[in-house]
Amino acid sequence: MRWWPAIALAALLASAYAATDEWHQLFVPGRDSDVRDWLADTIGAAAGSGFYRVISQLLGP
């Protein structure tokens, strides 16, 4: 898989997982669900995937 679709897929899967985590938190006493938390998780996943690409290019195979 080329690097750009791999980054997009990683971010998409992490975003989907974060959404299910937020949904689960609706049912856990003492926790709350917030779309901003999901958004932060999604942005973090995209940034982390992109950062991995940059580092792997700098360090080489």
N, C-alpha and C positions, 0 to 999 in steps of 0.2 A: 504494500500500500504506500502511496506517495505520502510525503510528510504533511501536506496541508489537509487532506482528508483525514489522516490519522489524528491530527490535533483537533479537528472539528468533531470527530467521533468521540474522542476522549472527553472533550468538554460536554458534548451532548449526553453521554452516559453518566457523567458525574452530575450534571444538572438534573437528569431524571432521578438519580438516586437521592439527591438533595430534596427534590420535590416529595418523594415518598417519605423521607425522614421528617420533613415538616408536617406532612399529613399525619404520620404516626404520633408526633408530639401533641396533636390535638387531644389524644386520648390518655396522655401520661400526666398524672397529677403533678403540679408544680412546674410544668413546662408549658411554653406557649408556642404557637406556630405563627411565623411572620414571613410574609413574602419578601421582605428586605433581607432576611437571613438567607432565603433561597437564592436571591439575586447575588448576594455576597459570595455564596458558595459557587455559583455559576461563574462569576467573574474570576474568582480564585482558581477554579479548574482551568479556565481558558488561559489565564496568565501562567499557571504552572506548566501547562502543556507547551505553551510557547517558549517558556524559559528553558524547559528540557530540550527543545529543538535547538535553541541558541547554544546552550552548553555542549550538547552532543556535537555540534558543528565545530565549536572551538577546540574541543578535546580530540576530535577525530575518532576513527574506528578503534 
